[in-house]
Amino acid sequence: MKQDFEVFFQANERRIHFQMHRLGIHGDWYKEFYTEGIFALWKAYREFDATQSNLGTFLNYRIRYRLIDLIRKKQREEEQAKVHLQHSITDMTNGTRNRGSDTALVDMPKIPIPLADSLFWEQIREQLTDKQWKWVEYFIIADLSVREIMEIENVSADAVKGWGQSVRRKLRNDRVKQALEQIIHT
């Protein structure tokens, strides 16, 4: 094992290419993985003990698992980049997204939702408290989920559900039914 590393490298370089081919490494990553393979070969050259194992098996093992470690590292980096991108999107959209299409919504507390029939919604609004109206605005009009409303208003799920229950109770009374009938018949 006293031979020069260059001679050793030339004799075993094909092992790097073989392991890269087996692992399906090509394209943009090829140079980086090839460099990692050279490093693995050099470490194996320095650490090999002829009394403990076969040289070919030892080299293949060291190169292959060094490349696998690099693949895992690249996959972790890609996952972290995806998570970072998702957090950036959430920050840009204030975390509010439409349930059905998963498209970003505008910042709800700052920009009011345009209402098609303002008389109808004014009559409904008169019957409700501010929190109940927020539930109508977010859940009914904007089609947000309970979780999204929780995040916007910084409250618990039980609070949001409570707003919804109280709205349903209030809207069941006769005055609102009459107002709805008047609007429908006009």
Z-matrix of the N, CA and C atoms (Angstrom, degrees):
N
C 1 1.451
C 2 1.523 1 110.66
N 3 1.283 2 117.63 1 9.84
C 4 1.452 3 122.41 2 -178.70
C 5 1.526 4 112.51 3 -83.05
N 6 1.317 5 117.45 4 0.08
C 7 1.465 6 119.55 5 -177.07
C 8 1.530 7 111.12 6 -68.12
N 9 1.282 8 116.49 7 158.78
C 10 1.441 9 123.81 8 -179.53
C 11 1.533 10 109.72 9 -65.71
N 12 1.346 11 117.60 10 144.72
C 13 1.461 12 120.99 11 -177.41
C 14 1.517 13 112.10 12 -63.28
N 15 1.325 14 118.30 13 -34.65
C 16 1.471 15 120.08 14 -179.38
C 17 1.524 16 111.40 15 -61.31
N 18 1.298 17 116.14 16 -42.51
C 19 1.463 18 120.23 17 178.48
C 20 1.526 19 109.06 18 -66.68
N 21 1.316 20 115.34 19 -43.54
C 22 1.467 21 121.07 20 178.11
C 23 1.541 22 110.04 21 -60.58
N 24 1.325 23 116.29 22 -44.04
C 25 1.462 24 121.24 23 -179.44
C 26 1.527 25 110.88 24 -61.84
N 27 1.316 26 117.51 25 -47.21
C 28 1.462 27 121.25 26 -179.61
C 29 1.524 28 111.54 27 -60.85
N 30 1.318 29 116.09 28 -34.97
C 31 1.460 30 120.19 29 -179.85
C 32 1.535 31 111.92 30 -73.72
N 33 1.350 32 117.82 31 -24.31
C 34 1.473 33 120.82 32 -172.98
C 35 1.527 34 114.61 33 -121.51
N 36 1.324 35 117.27 34 6.74
C 37 1.460 36 120.45 35 -178.27
C 38 1.536 37 112.05 36 -59.82
N 39 1.319 38 116.32 37 -34.70
C 40 1.467 39 119.69 38 -178.42
C 41 1.528 40 112.37 39 -61.74
N 42 1.314 41 116.60 40 -24.92
C 43 1.474 42 120.19 41 177.30
C 44 1.534 43 110.55 42 -62.15
N 45 1.319 44 116.96 43 -37.55
C 46 1.470 45 121.26 44 178.62
C 47 1.532 46 109.18 45 -63.60
N 48 1.315 47 116.60 46 -50.29
C 49 1.461 48 120.69 47 -179.46
C 50 1.535 49 111.20 48 -61.65
N 51 1.322 50 115.41 49 -40.04
C 52 1.468 51 120.00 50 179.70
C 53 1.532 52 110.71 51 -61.40
N 54 1.339 53 116.90 52 -47.63
C 55 1.469 54 120.27 53 -178.45
C 56 1.524 55 111.02 54 -67.10
N 57 1.315 56 117.24 55 -36.13
C 58 1.469 57 120.18 56 177.98
C 59 1.531 58 109.91 57 -65.75
N 60 1.310 59 116.20 58 -40.38
C 61 1.467 60 120.31 59 178.14
C 62 1.531 61 110.51 60 -64.27
N 63 1.323 62 117.26 61 -43.58
C 64 1.473 63 121.27 62 178.96
C 65 1.520 64 112.43 63 -61.89
N 66 1.324 65 116.28 64 -33.49
C 67 1.467 66 120.63 65 -178.90
C 68 1.529 67 112.56 66 -88.98
N 69 1.327 68 116.71 67 -2.74
C 70 1.465 69 120.55 68 177.31
C 71 1.519 70 113.68 69 73.30
N 72 1.300 71 117.38 70 32.46
C 73 1.467 72 121.84 71 -179.19
C 74 1.526 73 108.41 72 -91.04
N 75 1.322 74 115.51 73 123.36
C 76 1.457 75 120.81 74 178.19
C 77 1.525 76 108.48 75 -159.96
N 78 1.286 77 117.44 76 179.19
C 79 1.465 78 122.08 77 176.06
C 80 1.512 79 112.78 78 74.17
N 81 1.327 80 115.40 79 -135.40
C 82 1.464 81 122.19 80 -173.59
C 83 1.524 82 113.03 81 -63.75
N 84 1.290 83 117.79 82 -30.78
C 85 1.461 84 121.35 83 -176.77
C 86 1.526 85 113.21 84 -83.77
N 87 1.316 86 118.66 85 -8.95
C 88 1.463 87 121.62 86 -170.10
C 89 1.530 88 112.47 87 -56.61
N 90 1.322 89 117.57 88 -49.23
C 91 1.475 90 120.73 89 -176.95
C 92 1.518 91 111.26 90 -63.16
N 93 1.332 92 116.42 91 -43.34
C 94 1.457 93 119.67 92 -179.16
C 95 1.530 94 111.39 93 -63.78
N 96 1.309 95 116.82 94 -42.56
C 97 1.461 96 120.34 95 179.91
C 98 1.531 97 111.43 96 -71.07
N 99 1.314 98 117.05 97 -34.82
C 100 1.457 99 120.49 98 177.34
C 101 1.529 100 109.38 99 -63.32
N 102 1.318 101 116.40 100 -43.02
C 103 1.465 102 120.98 101 177.36
C 104 1.520 103 110.47 102 -61.79
N 105 1.308 104 116.41 103 -42.17
C 106 1.471 105 120.72 104 178.19
C 107 1.528 106 110.35 105 -63.91
N 108 1.328 107 116.73 106 -37.49
C 109 1.466 108 120.63 107 176.56
C 110 1.523 109 111.98 108 -63.86
N 111 1.316 110 116.81 109 -40.17
C 112 1.479 111 120.49 110 177.19
C 113 1.524 112 109.36 111 -62.40
N 114 1.316 113 116.35 112 -43.62
C 115 1.460 114 119.97 113 179.49
C 116 1.536 115 110.89 114 -62.50
N 117 1.326 116 116.48 115 -42.18
C 118 1.469 117 120.60 116 178.34
C 119 1.516 118 110.65 117 -63.24
N 120 1.338 119 116.80 118 -39.56
C 121 1.466 120 121.08 119 178.34
C 122 1.525 121 110.33 120 -64.83
N 123 1.306 122 117.22 121 -42.43
C 124 1.466 123 121.34 122 179.21
C 125 1.532 124 111.07 123 -63.46
N 126 1.360 125 117.03 124 -43.87
C 127 1.470 126 119.65 125 177.90
C 128 1.525 127 111.04 126 -63.69
N 129 1.322 128 115.77 127 -40.37
C 130 1.468 129 119.48 128 179.00
C 131 1.529 130 109.95 129 -64.83
N 132 1.318 131 117.58 130 -39.11
C 133 1.468 132 123.47 131 177.82
C 134 1.525 133 110.06 132 -58.56
N 135 1.314 134 116.78 133 -41.81
C 136 1.468 135 121.04 134 -177.88
C 137 1.523 136 112.56 135 -77.04
N 138 1.336 137 118.50 136 -29.90
C 139 1.461 138 121.53 137 -172.42
C 140 1.521 139 114.51 138 -100.66
N 141 1.319 140 118.28 139 -5.79
C 142 1.453 141 120.26 140 -174.72
C 143 1.527 142 111.76 141 -66.68
N 144 1.315 143 115.13 142 135.29
C 145 1.457 144 122.41 143 175.82
C 146 1.528 145 106.87 144 -122.09
N 147 1.326 146 116.11 145 111.06
C 148 1.464 147 121.69 146 -174.53
C 149 1.523 148 112.49 147 -62.74
N 150 1.314 149 118.53 148 -21.09
C 151 1.460 150 121.03 149 -179.07
C 152 1.528 151 112.21 150 -78.44
N 153 1.315 152 117.21 151 -18.11
C 154 1.464 153 119.74 152 -174.58
C 155 1.525 154 114.47 153 -98.98
N 156 1.338 155 118.97 154 -31.71
C 157 1.468 156 118.70 155 -176.21
C 158 1.519 157 111.52 156 -156.29
N 159 1.334 158 113.84 157 175.17
C 160 1.456 159 122.58 158 177.20
C 161 1.535 160 108.46 159 -80.33
N 162 1.321 161 118.72 160 136.69
C 163 1.457 162 122.63 161 -177.02
C 164 1.526 163 111.71 162 -60.97
N 165 1.310 164 119.38 163 -48.76
C 166 1.464 165 122.49 164 -177.65
C 167 1.525 166 112.22 165 -59.65
N 168 1.317 167 116.07 166 -45.97
C 169 1.462 168 120.84 167 179.16
C 170 1.520 169 110.63 168 -63.40
N 171 1.333 170 115.89 169 -43.43
C 172 1.454 171 121.19 170 -179.40
C 173 1.535 172 111.05 171 -62.27
N 174 1.325 173 117.65 172 -45.05
C 175 1.464 174 121.68 173 -179.77
C 176 1.526 175 111.28 174 -64.74
N 177 1.329 176 116.79 175 -46.62
C 178 1.464 177 120.27 176 179.23
C 179 1.523 178 111.47 177 -59.37
N 180 1.314 179 115.25 178 -44.20
C 181 1.458 180 120.91 179 179.64
C 182 1.525 181 110.62 180 -60.43
N 183 1.322 182 116.84 181 -50.92
C 184 1.466 183 121.23 182 -177.73
C 185 1.527 184 112.17 183 -62.05
N 186 1.313 185 117.55 184 -44.30
C 187 1.466 186 120.84 185 -179.06
C 188 1.527 187 110.07 186 -66.60
N 189 1.323 188 115.99 187 -49.05
C 190 1.468 189 119.98 188 -176.61
C 191 1.526 190 111.64 189 -59.26
N 192 1.319 191 117.68 190 -49.18
C 193 1.456 192 119.67 191 -175.48
C 194 1.527 193 112.64 192 -74.05
N 195 1.296 194 118.09 193 -25.75
C 196 1.466 195 120.40 194 172.52
C 197 1.540 196 109.45 195 -67.20
N 198 1.318 197 116.84 196 -41.14
C 199 1.464 198 120.72 197 177.87
C 200 1.532 199 111.20 198 -67.69
N 201 1.326 200 117.05 199 -39.67
C 202 1.465 201 120.68 200 177.25
C 203 1.526 202 110.57 201 -62.27
N 204 1.331 203 116.39 202 -40.60
C 205 1.467 204 119.62 203 176.93
C 206 1.524 205 110.97 204 -60.92
N 207 1.312 206 117.00 205 -40.14
C 208 1.463 207 120.72 206 179.19
C 209 1.540 208 110.78 207 -67.48
N 210 1.328 209 116.72 208 -38.54
C 211 1.475 210 119.88 209 175.81
C 212 1.523 211 109.92 210 -59.95
N 213 1.316 212 116.79 211 -45.96
C 214 1.465 213 120.87 212 179.68
C 215 1.528 214 110.66 213 -61.77
N 216 1.315 215 116.27 214 -40.93
C 217 1.459 216 120.46 215 178.22
C 218 1.532 217 110.52 216 -61.48
N 219 1.328 218 116.72 217 -44.22
C 220 1.466 219 121.02 218 179.36
C 221 1.529 220 110.56 219 -63.02
N 222 1.325 221 117.14 220 -40.58
C 223 1.465 222 120.48 221 179.34
C 224 1.528 223 110.92 222 -64.76
N 225 1.336 224 117.11 223 -41.16
C 226 1.470 225 120.57 224 177.37
C 227 1.526 226 110.56 225 -62.54
N 228 1.322 227 116.20 226 -42.56
C 229 1.467 228 119.95 227 179.12
C 230 1.528 229 110.92 228 -62.57
N 231 1.338 230 117.32 229 -40.69
C 232 1.465 231 120.48 230 178.08
C 233 1.524 232 111.01 231 -64.65
N 234 1.329 233 117.48 232 -41.28
C 235 1.459 234 121.24 233 178.90
C 236 1.526 235 110.26 234 -64.22
N 237 1.333 236 116.49 235 -42.09
C 238 1.459 237 120.01 236 178.40
C 239 1.522 238 111.00 237 -64.92
N 240 1.318 239 116.94 238 -37.17
C 241 1.466 240 120.36 239 177.70
C 242 1.533 241 110.37 240 -65.07
N 243 1.336 242 117.02 241 -39.95
C 244 1.467 243 120.46 242 177.85
C 245 1.522 244 110.81 243 -63.81
N 246 1.332 245 116.20 244 -43.54
C 247 1.466 246 120.39 245 179.31
C 248 1.531 247 109.61 246 -63.25
N 249 1.317 248 116.28 247 -42.94
C 250 1.461 249 120.28 248 179.00
C 251 1.526 250 110.77 249 -62.46
N 252 1.321 251 116.67 250 -42.55
C 253 1.462 252 121.12 251 177.96
C 254 1.525 253 110.57 252 -61.70
N 255 1.331 254 116.93 253 -43.79
C 256 1.462 255 120.87 254 179.41
C 257 1.526 256 110.64 255 -62.84
N 258 1.343 257 117.24 256 -40.75
C 259 1.459 258 120.16 257 177.69
C 260 1.527 259 110.95 258 -65.33
N 261 1.314 260 116.56 259 -37.52
C 262 1.467 261 120.20 260 178.08
C 263 1.522 262 110.54 261 -64.63
N 264 1.325 263 116.67 262 -43.04
C 265 1.468 264 120.71 263 178.11
C 266 1.524 265 109.84 264 -62.87
N 267 1.323 266 116.96 265 -43.10
C 268 1.457 267 121.05 266 179.18
C 269 1.529 268 110.55 267 -62.43
N 270 1.336 269 116.61 268 -42.81
C 271 1.460 270 119.69 269 178.60
C 272 1.527 271 111.61 270 -63.65
N 273 1.327 272 116.66 271 -41.14
C 274 1.464 273 120.13 272 -178.87
C 275 1.520 274 111.80 273 -67.35
N 276 1.314 275 118.00 274 -33.93
C 277 1.462 276 121.36 275 -176.51
C 278 1.521 277 112.19 276 -100.53
N 279 1.336 278 116.68 277 8.41
C 280 1.458 279 121.34 278 179.95
C 281 1.520 280 111.75 279 62.17
N 282 1.328 281 117.63 280 19.33
C 283 1.454 282 122.00 281 176.26
C 284 1.510 283 115.06 282 78.35
N 285 1.318 284 118.56 283 0.01
C 286 1.455 285 120.29 284 -177.11
C 287 1.514 286 110.29 285 -94.42
N 288 1.327 287 115.46 286 127.06
C 289 1.460 288 121.16 287 -178.22
C 290 1.515 289 108.60 288 -139.14
N 291 1.321 290 116.32 289 149.36
C 292 1.455 291 121.82 290 178.11
C 293 1.524 292 108.98 291 -76.05
N 294 1.320 293 116.41 292 131.76
C 295 1.462 294 121.48 293 -177.51
C 296 1.516 295 113.27 294 -56.40
N 297 1.307 296 117.50 295 -47.54
C 298 1.458 297 120.98 296 -173.13
C 299 1.511 298 113.72 297 -73.11
N 300 1.323 299 117.38 298 -49.61
C 301 1.465 300 120.17 299 -173.20
C 302 1.511 301 113.58 300 -100.16
N 303 1.325 302 118.76 301 -8.98
C 304 1.454 303 124.64 302 -178.31
C 305 1.530 304 111.47 303 59.98
N 306 1.329 305 116.37 304 28.16
C 307 1.455 306 120.18 305 175.68
C 308 1.516 307 109.28 306 -91.02
N 309 1.315 308 115.42 307 152.94
C 310 1.455 309 120.05 308 -178.08
C 311 1.525 310 110.58 309 -71.04
N 312 1.323 311 114.74 310 142.48
C 313 1.454 312 120.18 311 175.20
C 314 1.520 313 108.86 312 -102.53
N 315 1.287 314 115.77 313 162.88
C 316 1.456 315 119.87 314 175.45
C 317 1.519 316 108.89 315 -71.87
N 318 1.307 317 116.89 316 165.18
C 319 1.456 318 121.83 317 178.46
C 320 1.523 319 108.35 318 -66.01
N 321 1.310 320 117.55 319 104.11
C 322 1.461 321 123.23 320 -169.24
C 323 1.526 322 114.60 321 -59.30
N 324 1.327 323 120.46 322 -44.94
C 325 1.456 324 118.06 323 -175.62
C 326 1.529 325 113.78 324 -65.51
N 327 1.319 326 118.95 325 -24.21
C 328 1.453 327 121.67 326 -174.91
C 329 1.529 328 112.78 327 -91.37
N 330 1.314 329 118.72 328 -33.97
C 331 1.453 330 121.87 329 -175.63
C 332 1.529 331 108.51 330 -115.08
N 333 1.336 332 117.22 331 115.22
C 334 1.470 333 118.00 332 -179.04
C 335 1.529 334 111.59 333 -68.12
N 336 1.305 335 114.98 334 151.17
C 337 1.456 336 121.36 335 179.22
C 338 1.520 337 108.63 336 -79.03
N 339 1.327 338 118.42 337 129.52
C 340 1.463 339 118.99 338 178.17
C 341 1.531 340 109.81 339 -69.30
N 342 1.300 341 115.63 340 132.60
C 343 1.455 342 120.63 341 -177.88
C 344 1.527 343 109.25 342 -110.06
N 345 1.314 344 116.64 343 131.76
C 346 1.464 345 121.53 344 -175.32
C 347 1.529 346 112.04 345 -68.28
N 348 1.307 347 118.29 346 -47.38
C 349 1.456 348 122.37 347 -178.66
C 350 1.528 349 108.22 348 -113.22
N 351 1.318 350 116.36 349 90.09
C 352 1.465 351 120.76 350 -172.16
C 353 1.533 352 112.38 351 -65.15
N 354 1.329 353 118.94 352 -34.71
C 355 1.466 354 121.25 353 179.22
C 356 1.531 355 110.74 354 -61.72
N 357 1.318 356 115.91 355 -45.01
C 358 1.471 357 120.95 356 178.31
C 359 1.521 358 110.73 357 -58.62
N 360 1.329 359 116.48 358 -50.15
C 361 1.458 360 120.23 359 -176.10
C 362 1.524 361 111.50 360 -70.54
N 363 1.323 362 118.35 361 -28.97
C 364 1.469 363 120.51 362 176.14
C 365 1.524 364 110.29 363 -66.54
N 366 1.327 365 116.45 364 -41.52
C 367 1.460 366 119.58 365 178.59
C 368 1.526 367 111.10 366 -65.82
N 369 1.311 368 116.74 367 -37.71
C 370 1.464 369 119.89 368 176.35
C 371 1.531 370 109.42 369 -66.80
N 372 1.314 371 117.00 370 -44.35
C 373 1.471 372 122.69 371 -177.40
C 374 1.524 373 111.26 372 -59.90
N 375 1.337 374 117.57 373 -37.52
C 376 1.470 375 121.75 374 -179.58
C 377 1.525 376 111.98 375 -61.27
N 378 1.300 377 117.21 376 -27.84
C 379 1.462 378 121.60 377 -176.57
C 380 1.527 379 113.34 378 -85.42
N 381 1.321 380 117.73 379 -10.35
C 382 1.463 381 121.05 380 -169.73
C 383 1.526 382 112.48 381 -115.60
N 384 1.327 383 114.68 382 156.12
C 385 1.464 384 120.42 383 171.67
C 386 1.525 385 108.57 384 -79.22
N 387 1.325 386 115.96 385 173.69
C 388 1.463 387 119.76 386 179.97
C 389 1.530 388 111.82 387 -60.93
N 390 1.307 389 116.82 388 -43.93
C 391 1.470 390 119.88 389 -179.00
C 392 1.519 391 111.24 390 -67.95
N 393 1.310 392 117.13 391 -38.48
C 394 1.461 393 120.23 392 177.16
C 395 1.528 394 110.62 393 -65.17
N 396 1.313 395 116.52 394 -39.22
C 397 1.463 396 119.91 395 177.99
C 398 1.529 397 110.63 396 -65.51
N 399 1.343 398 116.44 397 -37.88
C 400 1.465 399 119.36 398 176.40
C 401 1.520 400 110.18 399 -58.77
N 402 1.328 401 116.47 400 -41.26
C 403 1.464 402 119.38 401 178.93
C 404 1.524 403 110.63 402 -61.86
N 405 1.337 404 117.23 403 -45.20
C 406 1.467 405 120.89 404 178.83
C 407 1.525 406 109.73 405 -61.09
N 408 1.314 407 115.19 406 -46.37
C 409 1.462 408 120.55 407 -177.66
C 410 1.531 409 111.58 408 -61.47
N 411 1.312 410 115.95 409 -46.54
C 412 1.469 411 120.21 410 -176.98
C 413 1.530 412 112.60 411 -78.25
N 414 1.321 413 116.31 412 -51.32
C 415 1.467 414 120.56 413 -171.01
C 416 1.523 415 112.23 414 -78.53
N 417 1.320 416 116.92 415 -45.49
C 418 1.467 417 121.00 416 -175.41
C 419 1.531 418 110.85 417 -83.67
N 420 1.318 419 116.13 418 -53.20
C 421 1.460 420 119.81 419 -172.68
C 422 1.527 421 112.04 420 -78.61
N 423 1.338 422 116.53 421 -49.81
C 424 1.472 423 120.27 422 -175.95
C 425 1.519 424 113.02 423 -86.97
N 426 1.331 425 118.72 424 -9.68
C 427 1.465 426 123.18 425 178.18
C 428 1.522 427 112.46 426 59.89
N 429 1.332 428 116.19 427 44.04
C 430 1.465 429 120.93 428 176.17
C 431 1.525 430 109.78 429 -91.99
N 432 1.314 431 116.22 430 154.96
C 433 1.464 432 120.70 431 177.26
C 434 1.525 433 109.72 432 -82.49
N 435 1.321 434 116.29 433 167.27
C 436 1.460 435 121.33 434 177.76
C 437 1.529 436 109.22 435 -59.46
N 438 1.304 437 116.43 436 -41.23
C 439 1.468 438 120.77 437 -179.50
C 440 1.531 439 111.34 438 -62.26
N 441 1.306 440 116.64 439 -42.28
C 442 1.469 441 120.20 440 179.50
C 443 1.523 442 110.73 441 -65.48
N 444 1.322 443 116.70 442 -39.20
C 445 1.470 444 120.47 443 177.90
C 446 1.531 445 109.56 444 -65.04
N 447 1.326 446 115.95 445 -40.62
C 448 1.470 447 120.66 446 177.19
C 449 1.523 448 110.75 447 -55.79
N 450 1.327 449 116.15 448 -45.99
C 451 1.460 450 120.86 449 -177.76
C 452 1.525 451 111.55 450 -66.86
N 453 1.327 452 116.72 451 -40.24
C 454 1.464 453 120.15 452 -179.18
C 455 1.526 454 110.75 453 -67.11
N 456 1.329 455 116.91 454 -47.08
C 457 1.465 456 121.78 455 -174.63
C 458 1.530 457 113.21 456 -90.33
N 459 1.325 458 116.66 457 -7.63
C 460 1.466 459 122.02 458 179.66
C 461 1.539 460 111.21 459 57.49
N 462 1.334 461 115.18 460 51.31
C 463 1.467 462 122.25 461 178.51
C 464 1.528 463 108.86 462 -131.99
N 465 1.319 464 116.06 463 174.38
C 466 1.460 465 120.35 464 179.88
C 467 1.523 466 111.48 465 -81.60
N 468 1.322 467 115.40 466 165.51
C 469 1.465 468 120.88 467 177.59
C 470 1.529 469 110.18 468 -64.74
N 471 1.326 470 117.15 469 -37.38
C 472 1.459 471 120.56 470 179.15
C 473 1.526 472 111.52 471 -62.33
N 474 1.339 473 116.52 472 -36.68
C 475 1.470 474 119.82 473 178.42
C 476 1.525 475 110.13 474 -64.52
N 477 1.316 476 116.51 475 -46.10
C 478 1.467 477 120.17 476 -179.54
C 479 1.523 478 110.27 477 -63.51
N 480 1.317 479 116.92 478 -44.37
C 481 1.462 480 120.13 479 178.76
C 482 1.531 481 111.26 480 -63.42
N 483 1.331 482 116.59 481 -36.30
C 484 1.469 483 120.98 482 177.03
C 485 1.521 484 111.35 483 -63.34
N 486 1.330 485 116.85 484 -40.39
C 487 1.468 486 119.89 485 176.90
C 488 1.526 487 109.25 486 -59.77
N 489 1.319 488 115.71 487 -44.65
C 490 1.463 489 120.18 488 -178.82
C 491 1.517 490 112.32 489 -62.95
N 492 1.337 491 116.92 490 -42.04
C 493 1.461 492 120.16 491 179.71
C 494 1.525 493 111.30 492 -64.09
N 495 1.323 494 116.26 493 -41.87
C 496 1.468 495 118.83 494 -179.51
C 497 1.528 496 110.92 495 -68.66
N 498 1.324 497 118.07 496 -34.32
C 499 1.464 498 120.68 497 175.87
C 500 1.520 499 109.69 498 -63.36
N 501 1.309 500 116.84 499 -45.58
C 502 1.470 501 120.38 500 -179.55
C 503 1.525 502 111.02 501 -60.99
N 504 1.324 503 116.10 502 -41.17
C 505 1.476 504 119.61 503 178.78
C 506 1.521 505 110.35 504 -63.00
N 507 1.312 506 116.80 505 -46.64
C 508 1.462 507 120.11 506 -178.14
C 509 1.522 508 112.00 507 -65.98
N 510 1.314 509 116.99 508 -38.17
C 511 1.456 510 119.46 509 -177.54
C 512 1.521 511 112.48 510 -73.90
N 513 1.297 512 117.16 511 -11.66
C 514 1.461 513 120.11 512 178.24
C 515 1.533 514 111.98 513 -80.99
N 516 1.325 515 117.77 514 -16.14
C 517 1.476 516 118.20 515 -175.86
C 518 1.521 517 111.62 516 -70.20
N 519 1.311 518 115.80 517 162.95
C 520 1.477 519 122.01 518 -172.17
C 521 1.521 520 113.49 519 -65.95
N 522 1.330 521 118.48 520 -36.21
C 523 1.459 522 119.29 521 -176.93
C 524 1.525 523 111.40 522 -60.45
N 525 1.303 524 116.64 523 -42.36
C 526 1.457 525 119.90 524 -179.58
C 527 1.521 526 109.84 525 -69.68
N 528 1.329 527 116.80 526 -38.79
C 529 1.459 528 119.86 527 177.65
C 530 1.533 529 110.34 528 -60.87
N 531 1.323 530 115.46 529 -41.99
C 532 1.455 531 118.89 530 178.46
C 533 1.524 532 111.32 531 -64.45
N 534 1.300 533 116.54 532 -41.88
C 535 1.473 534 120.23 533 179.20
C 536 1.519 535 109.89 534 -62.53
N 537 1.310 536 115.88 535 -40.77
C 538 1.471 537 119.62 536 178.91
C 539 1.532 538 110.88 537 -64.35
N 540 1.334 539 116.87 538 -41.33
C 541 1.458 540 121.16 539 178.79
C 542 1.518 541 111.38 540 -63.65
N 543 1.335 542 117.32 541 -41.29
C 544 1.452 543 120.44 542 178.10
C 545 1.518 544 111.68 543 -61.07
N 546 1.296 545 115.73 544 -43.27
C 547 1.465 546 120.06 545 -179.30
C 548 1.517 547 109.65 546 -66.41
N 549 1.298 548 117.86 547 -40.82
C 550 1.454 549 121.54 548 -178.30
C 551 1.522 550 110.15 549 -65.81
N 552 1.357 551 118.14 550 -39.84
C 553 1.467 552 121.13 551 -175.71
C 554 1.511 553 113.00 552 -82.54
N 555 1.325 554 119.77 553 -11.34
C 556 1.474 555 121.00 554 178.71
C 557 1.485 556 113.38 555 -90.58
